[in-house]
Amino acid sequence: MRIITYGTEFDNNMRLKLVQEKCIIYGKESALDSPKKIVRVMNEVFGLNRKAEEFLYLITCLKDNPTGFFEISHGSVDYAQVRIADVLKRVLLSGAVNFIIVHNPPSGNPNPSIADLDFTRTLQNGASVLSINFLDHIILGNPDYFSFKEKNMLMEE
């Protein structure tokens, strides 16, 4: 599987565009068709089991094959600011119709906080307005994880 990470920058006309940052060949999985596989990739490739900082990643995908990974926020020891618009902007720029959010709380506790619940609900509402499929929000703990999809906590379309 090719894992391509992207960033964003403005072009000469001040239009936002995607910029490929790196490409990693990952041979352990052929498809990301379960939260468990996504957790394995995120931990092994991106090292998202760190406790010192919170990261938020967006994975855009076609079926179960990832088309891009984006770092949305690189926070401090107890907080990472994330705007719904920043998440959806990257989904739209990539042309994806499906996406997954992954983050790790600094505490290592994968259980969703009130802020996680509110963020997930608001993000799903925004994605729905744009006819984009929000497939899952996965919280990486140490060593466990929490999947909103697995817990049936996402609104049905």
Residue pairs with C-beta under 8 A, 6 or more apart in sequence:
1 25
1 26
1 27
1 29
1 30
1 31
1 32
1 65
1 66
2 23
2 24
2 25
2 26
3 23
3 24
3 25
3 26
3 41
3 45
3 66
3 69
4 20
4 22
4 23
4 24
4 66
4 67
4 68
4 69
5 20
5 21
5 22
5 23
5 24
5 68
5 69
5 70
5 71
6 18
6 19
6 20
6 21
6 68
6 69
6 70
6 90
6 94
7 18
7 19
7 21
7 70
7 71
8 16
8 17
8 18
8 19
8 70
8 89
8 90
8 93
9 16
9 17
9 19
10 16
10 17
11 17
16 89
16 93
17 93
18 68
18 90
18 93
18 94
24 45
26 41
26 44
26 45
28 40
28 41
28 44
29 37
29 40
29 41
31 37
31 63
31 64
31 65
32 38
32 41
32 59
32 61
32 64
32 65
32 66
32 100
33 64
35 136
35 138
35 145
35 147
35 149
35 150
36 145
38 59
38 100
38 102
38 136
38 138
39 102
39 138
39 140
39 145
42 48
42 57
42 102
42 138
42 140
43 49
43 140
46 55
46 57
46 69
48 55
48 57
48 102
48 103
48 104
48 140
49 104
49 140
49 142
49 143
50 104
51 106
51 107
51 108
51 142
52 77
52 106
53 74
53 75
53 76
53 77
53 80
53 106
54 73
54 75
54 76
54 78
54 79
54 80
54 103
54 104
54 105
54 106
55 71
55 73
55 74
55 75
55 80
55 103
55 104
56 71
56 72
56 73
56 75
56 80
56 82
56 101
56 102
56 103
57 69
57 70
57 71
57 72
57 101
57 102
57 103
58 69
58 70
58 72
58 87
58 90
58 91
58 99
58 100
58 101
59 66
59 68
59 69
59 70
59 99
59 100
59 101
59 102
60 66
60 67
60 68
60 70
60 90
60 91
60 94
60 96
60 98
60 99
61 67
61 96
61 98
61 99
61 100
61 135
62 96
62 97
62 98
63 98
67 94
67 96
68 94
68 96
70 90
70 94
72 82
72 86
72 87
72 90
72 101
73 80
73 81
73 82
73 86
74 80
75 81
77 106
78 106
80 103
82 119
84 119
84 122
84 123
84 126
87 99
87 101
87 123
88 123
88 126
88 127
88 130
88 132
91 99
91 127
91 130
91 132
92 130
92 132
96 132
97 131
97 132
97 133
98 132
98 133
98 135
99 127
99 132
99 133
99 134
99 135
100 134
100 135
100 136
100 137
100 138
101 120
101 123
101 134
101 136
101 137
101 138
102 137
102 138
102 139
102 140
103 137
103 138
103 139
103 140
104 139
104 140
104 141
105 113
105 139
105 141
108 141
108 142
109 141
110 139
110 140
110 141
110 144
110 145
110 146
111 139
111 141
111 146
112 120
112 139
112 146
112 148
116 137
116 139
119 137
120 137
120 148
120 153
120 154
121 155
123 134
123 137
124 134
124 154
124 155
127 133
127 134
128 134
128 155
128 157
133 157
134 154
135 149
136 147
136 148
136 149
136 154
137 147
137 148
137 154
138 145
138 146
138 147
138 148
139 145
139 146
148 154
